[in-house]
């Protein structure tokens, strides 16, 4: 698959999932009336999906790493469409609940693959733009969802909202199934099934406990125990579900934390805002949706502008500023009463969240090697599923003290994203965020390496000087080599030295002056530099 089709498939998968969630909310009252369902049963049409998808996202990402992202994307997309069609034909609410769980499993397969495919198709320094397009499309789906759902339910009934998913599932799922891409090299490690079961148990108990009314303390305790056992298991197993290079990265951990915090603040605030708009101000659902339209508009706009912000301010500055913007939006919402003030609050929320989505997501995905990109995507999606559950649970618990108290608390929660963003790299780079220094082959990389975690002698997009990759930083042989002419096979350097073949990581034979040199960020570095070190995003190796 070419990059354009990969991007289109990724966007389509993300939009189908986002649109499905928003149109269902509109369809639920009509579904309840026609199927004679109780309120609890209708709530389970959402809960069954949320529990299934949240508990399986990381393992689904691991399946994509092992068997190929496009193959898993195809299964998820086609399965999602088939489950949607089956729900549209369901004879009773029990069938709807069960099929929504199946739809959640397929959604779990689908979502990490949309990010894994992008990571495999684009080099790290070009990921921000496709991620921005994906985020903008999600914003459009969020804006169009209620309107689309209202039109379909009013004109064709609640079943029509599920049949909408069938056509895009076929259009994008079948080509990916018929022309799957091979998984990246190094992906054929054993699957950590016990780890997957423990993680699924922890996340399913957590999400169910947070979405239950009232929240279940027992479920939270079970989730904590399962998480503790998971940590112990992951430290001992030879092939962990959560690779240390991903889960142990300071930057990845900070980015995931920011995503949980800002999504909790946003969705908790929207929960409170719905109550304020419809109960306190007496607006109907359509009028409420129109008041919140600036959120979707600014989310799309900010996502489109985020790549430029990343180039100008870097990952750390962009993420911290966006988190502060979102906190200001929640704070403004707490005192808003007029239409202009509400519009301003929703605009700030959209601008902050759209920017954080792109900046933090690229911080997670681009720091993962292609071989573990699915797991990284699964962690990102898990953060965006757990965060809203935490936010709504927090808002529900505080609503008794008043909406202002709930919103002020959520604003404080959003503000925590600012100091947390300081753990992100200052520059918009694919390395570990360290500033380039003498003898380094890129941001935080040792001499002899040429990009994100590429060991010496490997061919590909991020190989060291002397190989055929596109990002060899120094000496001849790379697409962006600053020193010396020549191509990947050239043997003569600008200083008269001769390079050995690529497999040696770009070492040079003695030059005319008798010195021995290694390529670095400035084209020349002393042999005393650690040319043979392997640095993986600043993450120490497993003990």
N, C-alpha and C positions, 0 to 999 in steps of 0.2 A: 504493500500500500504506500502511495506517495504521501507527502506531508499534508497536503491540502485535504485529502480524503481522511487522513488520520485525525486532523483537527476537526473536520466536519463531524466525524463519528463521535469524537470525544464530546463535542458541544451537544450533539443530538442526544447522547446518553444522559448527560447532565440535565438537559432540559426536560426530557421525558420524566425523569425522577422528580424534578422540582415541580413540574406542572401537575403531576399526579397527586402530590400532596396538597396543593392549593385547591384544585378543583374538587377533591373529595370533601373538603370542609363545607363547600357549598351544597354538595349532593347529600350529605348525611341526614338532614331533616326529612327530605323526601324519601330517602331509603328507609328511614325509621317508620314513616307512615305506611308505606306500601308493603313492607315485610312484617309489620306488627312487632317490631323489635323494642326492647326496653332501652332506656338511656345507657345502662351499663353495657349492653350488647353493642350498641352503636359506638361507645367509647373503645370497645375492644377491636373494632375494625381499624382503628388507628394504632392501638397499643400492640396488637399482634404484629403489625408491620414493623413498628419501631424496635421492638425487642429482637425480632429476627434479623433485621438489617444491622443493628448496632453490635450484636454479639458475633457476627460472622465477617465483618469488614476486613479485619487484619488477616484472617486465615484465607479469605477469598483473594486478597492481594498476594499472599504467598503462593496460592495456586496459579495466579497469573505469572509470577516470576518463574515458576517451575515449568508450566506447560505452554506459556506464551500468552501475552496480554490480549492479543486480538482474538485468540480462540476462546478465552474466558469471557471477553467482552461479548462475543457472538452468542455464547450460551446464556449469558445474563440478559442480553437484549431480547433474544428470541423467547426466553423463558418469561421475561417480564411481560412481553406482548401476549403470550399464550395465557398467562395467569390473569391478565387484564380482561381478555376476551371471555374467559371462564367466569370471572366475577360478573361480567355483564349478562351472563346467562344463568346466574345462580338462583335456585328456587327458594332459598331461605337465608336468614342472617347467619346461621351456623356455617353454611357454605362460604359466605362472604368472608367471615373471620378466618376460616382455614385457608382460603385462597389468598387472603391478604398476607398471611404468614409465608406462603409460597412466593408471593410477589416480593416480600421482604428478602427472602433468600436470594432471589434473582437480582434484586437491587443491590445486595451486598456483593455479588459477583461483578456487577456492572460498574459500580462507582469507582473502586480503586483502579480498575482497568482503564478508565478514561484518563486518569493521571499517568498510569504506567505507560500507556501508549505514547503520550506526549513526551515523557522523559526519554523513551527509546528513540523517538523520531527527531527530537531537537537537541542540540548541544546545550549545556547548562547556561551559557551566556545569551541564549536566544529563547529561553523558556518563558520569560515574563510576558511576552506578547501573546502567545497562545493561551496562557493561563488567564490573561486579561480578557481575551475573547470569550473564554469559557465562563468566567465570572459574570461578564456583562450579559451573556445569554441567560444565565440563571436569574439575574435581576429582571430581565424582560419577562421570563416565565413567571416570576413571582408577581409582577405587575399584571400580566395578562390572565393569570390563573383564575382569580375570582370572577372576572368578566366572562371569560370563556366558559367557566363552570355554570354561571348564571344563565347564559344563552342556551347552553346544551340542556340543562335541567328543565328550564322553562319550555323549550320547544320540543325536546325529544325524551325527557325523563332522565332519572338518575343513572340508568345503565349506560347512557351514551357517553358519559365522561370516561368510562373505562375502555370503550372501543376506540377512543382517540389514540391510544397507545399502540394499536396493532400495526398501522401503516408504517410509522417510523421504525418500529422494531424489525419489520421485514426489509425495509429499504437499507438499513445500516447493519442489521444483524447477519443477513444472508451473505453479502460479499465478504465480511470478516470471517465467516465460517468456511466459505469455499476457498479463500486464499489466506489461510493463517500464516502468521510470521513465526519463524523459529525463535524459541526463547534465547536470551543472551547467554553467552558462554559462562560457565560457573554456576548455573542455576539448578543443576540436577542433584542437589543435596536432598537428604531425607526429609520428609514432612514431619513436623513435630505435632503429631496428633494429640498427645496428652496436653501439651501446652495450649493447643487450639481449644480443647474442651474446657480447660481451666479458665482461659480468657473469656470464652463464650459464657461460662457460668457467672463469672464476675460481672461482665457487662450486662447480661440479661437481667440479673438480679438488681443491679444498680439502676438501669433504665426503668424497669418495672416498678421498683420502689419509689422512684422519683415521680413517675407519672400516675401512680395509684393515688386515690383519694379516700382516706388520708394516706400520707406517705408511710411505707412499711419499714419500721425499724429493724424487724427481723431480716427482711430482704437486704438491707444495707449491711447488717452484720455478716450475712452469708457472702455478700460480695467482697467484704474486707478479708474474710478468711480465704476465699478462693484466690484473691489477688496475692495474699501472702504466700500461699502454696505455689502459685505461678512463679513468683520471683525466685523462690528456692529451686524450683524445677528448672527454670531458664538458666540459672547459674551453673547447674550441674550437667545439663544435656549437651551432647556434642553438636547437635544441629538445632539451635534454638529457633523458635518461631519469630522472636524479636531479635534481629541481628545486633550485636553490640555496636557495630559501626553506625547504626541508625539510632537505636534507643539510648546509646551512651553519649551521643553528641550533645554538647551543651546548647548549640544553636538550634538543633531539632527540638530538643526538650522545651526550650524557651518559646519557639514558634508554636508548638502544639499547645503550650500553656496559654499563650495569647489568644489562640483560636477558641479555646474553651471559654476563656474569660469574656471575650467580646461577644461571642455568640450567646452566652448566658445573659449578658447584660441586654443585648438587643431583643432577644425573644421574650425575656422577662418583662422588658419595657413594653413590647407590643401587646403582651397579655394584659398588662395594666391599662394601656392606652385604649384597647378595645372596650374595656369596662367603662372607662371615662367617657369615651365618645358615645357609646350607646346607652349607658345608664344615666350618667350625670348630665350629658348634653342633649340626650334624647334623639340622637341621630339614627337613621335606619342603616342597615349594612352597606347599601350603595353609597350613601353620603359619607359614611365612615371610611370606606375604601378610597373615595375621592380625596378626603383630607390627608390620607397617608400616601398618596401618589408621589409626592416629592421624594419619598424614601427610595422607591424603585428607580425613579429618574436619576437621582444622584448616585445611586449604586452603580448603574450602568455607566454613567459619565466618569465617575472616579476610577472604576475598573479600567476603562479605556486610557485614562491619563496616568495610571500607576506606573507603567514601564518608564515613562519619562521622569517621574518622581524618584524611582529607584536609581536611575542614572545620575540624577542630580544630588539626592540626599542619602543614597545608600539604603540598605535593608533596615538598619537600626533606626535611622532618623525617620524614614517613611512610616515604619510600623508604629513607633512611639507617637509620632504626630497624629496618625490616624486613630490610635487608641484614645488619645486626649480629645480628639474631635468627637468621637462617639460618646465619651463621658460627658462632654459639654452638651451634646444633644439630649442625653437622658436628663441632665440637670435642667435644661430648658423645658423639656416636656413636663417636669414636675411642677413648674409654675405656669404652664401654658393654659390659656382659657379662650383666647380669640383664634380665629382662623389663621391670621398671619403668624402668630406665635407658634401654633401647631405646625404650620407649614415649615417654619424655620427649624423647629425641633426635628421633624421627620427628615428634612434635607440634611441636617448634620448627622443624623443616624445613618442615612444611606451613604453619605460621603465617607464617613469613618469606616463603616463595615465593608464597603466595596474595596477600599484601599487595603485594609487589613487582610481581606480574603486573598488578594493577589500577592501581596508582599510576604505574608506568613506562609502561604502555600508554596511559593517558589523557594522559600528558605528551607522547607521540609523536603520537597521533591528534588531539587537540583543537587542537594548534598548527598543524595542516595545514588549509589552506582546503579546502572541499568539492571543488574542482576537482583537487586532488592527494591526496585522502584515500586513494585506492587505493594509491598509491605509498608513503605513510606506513604503511598497513597491511601492505604487502608487506615493508617494511624491518623492521617489528616481528616479523612471522612469520619472516623470514630470521634475525634474531637468535636466535629461539627454536629454530631448526633447527641453526644453527652452534654455539651454546653447548653443547648436549648432546654433539655430536661432539667438541668440544674437551675437555669434561670427561671423557668415557669414554677418550679417547686419553691424557689426562694420568694418569688412574687406572691404566690398563693399563701405562703406562711405569714407574710407581712401585710397582706391586704387588710387584715383585721385592725391593724394600727393606723390605717389610712393609706390612700394612694400616694400621698406625698412621701411618707416614710418609706414605702416600698421602692419608689423611684429614686430617692436619695441614696438608699442602700445599693441599688443597682448601678447608680452613677459612681459610687465609691468602688464598686467591683470593677467597672470598666476602667477606672483610673489605675487599677493595679497593673493593667497591661503596659503602662508607660515604663515603670522601672523594670518590669520583666523583659521588655524589648531591648534593654541595655545589654542583655546576654547575646543578642544577635550580632552578627558581624557588621562593622561600620560600613564597609564597602559592599557593593552589589556584585559579589563574586561567588564562584562555586566552590571555593576552598573552605578552610575552617575559620575564615574571618580575620586572620592575622594580617597585619600590614606586610607588604613585600619587603624583604630585606636583602642584603647582599648575598649572592649565592643561592637565591631561591628561584625556582622555576615558575613562580606564579604566586598567588596570594597564599602565604603560609605553606608553600610546598618546597621540598628540598631540591637542591640542584640535581638536575638529571631527570626531573619529572616535569610533565608539561600540562597538567590540568587536574581535573577532579580525580584524585586517587588512582591515577594510572601508573602502575609499576613500570619500571624501565623495560624497554624492549617490546611492549605490547603495541599492536597496531590498532588504530581506531581514531575516534574523534579527539581523544585527549592523551595522545602519546607524547613521549619526550622527544627532544631534538634528536635527529638521526633516524627517526622512523617516518612512516608515511601519513601520520595523523595531520589533522587540519590545524591543531593548536600547539604545535611544538614551539616553545617560546624563544629558543635561542639557537643560533647557528643555522646553517642551511638544512633544509629537509622538512620544514613546516610551512604551512600556509601563511602563518603570521610570524615568520622568523625575522627578527630585527637585524641580525648580523650576518653578513656574507651572502653571496649568491648561491645558486645551485638548487638542486631538487633533493628528493628523498634519497637518491642514490649517489649524490655527489660526495667525493672523498676529501676535497681540499677545502679548508677553512680560510677565512679572510686573513688570518694571522700566519698562514703558512703551515698550520697544523694539519694533520690528516685524521679523519674520524674513522673509528672502527665501525663495523656494521651495527644496525639498529639494536640488535639483541644485547649489546653491552650497555644500553641505556644512554648512549651518546658520549661515551668517553673519547678522548682524543689521544693520539700518539704524540710524542714529544714534538714541540714546535721548533722552529729554527733556533730560538734562543735557549733551547734545552729545557724549558719549563713544561710541565704537564698541566693541562687545564680541563676543566669541566664547564659545560655551558650553564649559565645561570640567567637570572632575570635581566642582567645587563649584558649578556652575551659571553661573559668570561667570569669564571669563579675558580678559586683555589681548589686543588685536589684535596685539601684538608677538610673541605666541607663534607657533610654526610651525604655523599651522592647515592649511597645504597640504602638510605633510610626509607621506610615506607610510612608515610603519614596519611592517616585516614580521617580527615576532618578534625584533627586534634583529639581523637578518641583513643585512649590507651587500649592496648590489646587485652583480650580476655585472659583472666588468670586461670 
